[in-house]
């Protein structure tokens, strides 16, 4: 299986994850969207030296992975390319911020090291929350939740069609890549001299396929907006999920829970 076919398979796997039947999957999509946005906002708002306070926020994604019956290793595998880039953002902090913050024995820990770890943890937590939202909510329900927040229909339709059409483009590119490999056996990849014609053919094939898809949508009554009729009604469990989650986030942001628990253990 080539890389394009593998990426196409991984995209289908995300749709399979989103079609689960766990407790988290049955929550209202709008409630999950609000909790995710609130969580990311609060995580980002932590001070760059407040690593101990930020650690408590790990509880939310850990519990959600368990409740959604999704192994954590799936997250690390799916985002194996993005995670190193996120972690690399703060690598320069230890060289830019040399102010000593604390000392453990003979080891002096500077503010740059703490801020680097805090920034890496912020990025990982934000990615975890976003992955959980996409892995437990089908894209059409997510777009329907955005419409309930009065997001312009142009943006929601663009998001939905982009997500759906990525798989179509991957299929076209995979078919062209296989055809090229059959005409050039033993050659690794596509030769640089064929890049221009390959991309041009991919563009033309994609435009033709997009026109066919749009014509079929018009024949089915599409007039610029999708009708998201499969969104379930908001139940008490979804409202309680929002209240409990946001209350925990606010408490963790105001009070350093890890520091309090550490003092209780010492005493």
C-alpha positions, -999 to 999 in steps of 0.1 A, spaced: 0 0 0 15 34 -10 14 65 11 -17 80 -6 -37 48 -1 -25 47 36 -37 83 41 -70 75 25 -74 45 48 -66 66 79 -92 91 68 -118 63 66 -107 51 100 -115 85 115 -151 82 101 -153 48 117 -142 62 151 -167 90 148 -195 65 142 -190 48 176 -217 42 202 -199 51 235 -212 76 261 -191 104 246 -204 97 211 -240 100 223 -234 135 237 -249 164 218 -223 177 192 -229 213 202 -221 205 239 -189 187 229 -179 216 207 -185 242 235 -165 221 260 -136 216 236 -134 253 228 -135 262 265 -109 236 273 -85 249 247 -90 285 257 -83 278 294 -53 256 286 -37 283 265 -44 309 292 -21 293 318 10 312 326 42 300 309 57 290 343 26 274 357 35 239 348 21 223 380 -13 239 375 -15 228 338 -8 192 347 -42 188 362 -58 196 328 -45 162 316 -74 146 335 -100 157 309 -85 140 278 -75 109 298 -110 104 311 -125 112 277 -104 87 260 -115 60 285 -152 70 282 -150 71 244 -133 37 243 -105 50 221 -70 39 229 -46 68 235 -21 52 211 -45 59 183 -40 97 190 -3 95 190 -3 74 158 -27 96 138 -8 128 148 27 114 146 37 140 121 21 170 139 32 163 174 70 167 168 63 200 151 43 212 181 69 200 206 97 217 185 81 252 190 95 257 225 130 241 220 146 276 219 132 287 253 160 272 274 185 293 255 164 325 255 153 324 292 181 315 316 165 329 348 168 303 376 134 293 390 141 264 413 169 240 423 168 203 428 200 193 445 228 206 423 205 209 393 193 244 385 160 246 366 157 277 346 125 295 334 133 285 298 130 248 307 98 252 325 83 274 298 94 249 272 77 220 289 46 242 295 44 251 259 48 215 247 21 203 271 -3 231 260 2 220 224 -4 183 232 -35 190 253 -50 212 226 -44 185 200 -59 159 222 -90 179 228 -94 186 190 -88 149 182 -114 138 207 -140 161 192 -133 149 156 -130 112 166 -163 112 185 -184 135 163 -193 129 126 -184 159 104 -220 165 94 -231 168 130 -201 190 138 -211 213 110 -247 212 122 -235 223 157 -217 252 140 -248 263 123 -267 263 156 -241 288 167 -250 309 136 -218 303 118 -223 314 82 -236 286 60 -209 292 35 -182 283 60 -199 252 72 -206 240 37 -169 247 28 -157 228 58 -179 198 51 -171 196 14 -134 201 20 -134 172 45 -154 150 21 -134 160 -10 -100 153 5 -107 116 1 -117 121 -35 -85 139 -43 -64 113 -26 -82 86 -46 -74 104 -79 -38 110 -69 -34 73 -58 -48 61 -92 -25 84 -111 5 73 -90 -2 36 -96 -6 42 -133 27 61 -134 45 33 -114 32 7 -140 46 27 -168 79 32 -150 87 -1 -132 116 0 -108 115 38 -104 111 51 -69 85 79 -68 77 103 -96 106 118 -116 110 155 -112 105 160 -150 70 146 -146 59 167 -117 44 195 -137 23 172 -160 13 151 -130 0 180 -110 -17 195 -141 -35 162 -147 -45 159 -111 -59 194 -112 -79 187 -143 -92 154 -130 -101 170 -97 -120 198 -114 -140 173 -136 -148 152 -105 -158 183 -85 -182 194 -113 -198 160 -114 -202 160 -76 -217 195 -77 -241 186 -105 -253 155 -85 -258 177 -55 -279 202 -75 -300 173 -88 -308 164 -52 -319 199 -43 -288 215 -30 -291 253 -29 -261 264 -9 -269 249 25 -270 214 39 -298 203 62 -284 185 92 -314 165 103 -296 137 121 -285 159 151 -302 144 182 -320 165 208 -300 179 237 -305 157 267 -299 163 304 -267 143 303 -252 166 277 -260 197 297 -245 181 328 -214 173 308 -210 209 299 -216 222 334 -193 197 352 -165 200 326 -165 238 325 -167 240 363 -137 218 366 -118 238 340 -125 271 358 -116 256 392 -83 242 378 -75 276 363 -81 296 395 -68 271 420 -35 252 417 -50 218 425 -16 199 421 0 223 446 -28 218 471 -27 180 468 11 181 472 9 200 504 -18 176 518 5 147 510 35 163 527 15 171 558 
